[in-house]
């Protein structure tokens, strides 16, 4: 008897919480839909592109990274290691 009463209260509490969560979620969905509709009317086509860029003319004239990029990275790391070596030697 003792456990069935409190178990029933627990289930009732869980059901009430889920109903509240459902109402809150529905309200948030409605607000988001209204905001999206309003923004769509104000700036038509602004959010059509996934990255927010309407055209790709800004990238025209640039070139891709060459295959020498790993070599430049290796040279930079070697120069950094030599610099750190000289700093360690100078502090001794």
N, C-alpha and C positions, 0 to 999 in steps of 0.2 A: 504494500500500500504506500509506504513511504517513498520508494523509488519510482513508482508509477506516477505519483502526483508531480514530483519534480521533473521527471522525464517529460511529462505532458507540458509543463510550463516551459521547459527548454525548447521543445518542438514549436510551441506557440510563439516563443520569442524569436526563434530562427525564421519562422514563416513571416512574422511581422517585419523582421529586418530585411528579408529578401523582397518583400513587397515595397518597402521604402527604397531599397536599392533600385528596384525596377522603375519606380516613379522618378527617381533622380536621374537614372540613365536615359529615360524617355525625354525628360525635360532638357537634358544636355544635348541629346540628339536633335531636338527641335530647335534649340538655340543655334547649334552649329549649322543646321540646314538653312535657317533664316539668314545667318551671317554670310554663308556661302552664296545664297541667292542674291543678297544685297551687294556683295563684292562683285559678283558676276555682272550685275546690272551697271555698276559704276565703271569698272575697267574691263570691258569685254575683250577677251583674248589674252589678258595679262597672265593668267595662270594656266594657259593651255600647254605650254612647253613644260616638261618635267623639271628643268633646271632654271626656268624663268627667263631664258634667252629666246627671243623671237626669231632671230636669224643668226647664221654662223659667219657673217662677214668679218667679224672682229678677229677671227683666227686665220683669215686669208693672208698669205705672205709669210707665215711662220713655218718653221720646219720641225720635223720630228727629231727626237733625241737620236744621236748617231750610235753606232755600235762601239764607239770609243768611250762612252760614258763610264764603264767599269774601269778602264785604264786611268781616266782622270781621277776617279774615286781612290784607286790604289795609290796614285802619286800623291794625292792629298793626305792620305793616311800615313804614308812614308814620311812626308814632310812634317806632319804633326808628331810622329814618333821621334824624329831627329830633334825637333824643338824641345820636346819633353826631356830627351836625353841630355841636351845641353843645359837645360834648367837644373836638372838633378846634379850634373857635374859641377856647375857653377856654385851650387849651395853646399858643396862638401868642403 
